[in-house]
Amino acid sequence: MSLADPADFPAAFAAAWHSRDGAAIGALFAEDADFVNVVGLWWRRRADISRAHDYALKSFFADTRLRVGAVSVRWLGADHAVVHSRLHLTGQRTPEGAGAKDRQTVMSFVLERRSTGWCAVSAQNTDVVPGAETHLNADGFGPADYRPH
């Protein structure tokens, strides 16, 4: 897919997501790209990014919709940009097959302009956890908030 504007990348990611084809997501990434998902799984090549997304999109994300929210672009020169985007996910399934609640994430993409258009060389997906400011590993791993209430 050829993208002329980095700001269009989150929408292209969502369109690839809705295709339910991991290769369509992989096509947005450089061959040697990195992708870190919301739980810290780190895929280090396009083939791994494609394979992981193909599995998820055909199983627990099979009925999901991904809506793009706010998008910001920070230019790092003429041929590189960092793109952040809010994403809203609906339709995820639990391991038992029941419907899960909606999720919000922030995705960060590091993009590089190539002769074929913009592609991601790195991506990081982070869950937005309402009411939390960090995670804590004490009697199990979970969100924590140290702010006075």
Secondary structure, 3 states (H helix, E strand, C coil): CCCCCHHHHHHHHHHHHHCCCHHHHHCCEEEEEEEECCCCCEECCHHHHHHHHHHHHCCCCCCCEEEEEEEEEEECCCCEEEEEEEEEEECCECCCCCECCCEEEEEEEEEEEECCEEEEEEEEEEECCCCCCEEEECCCEEEECCCCC
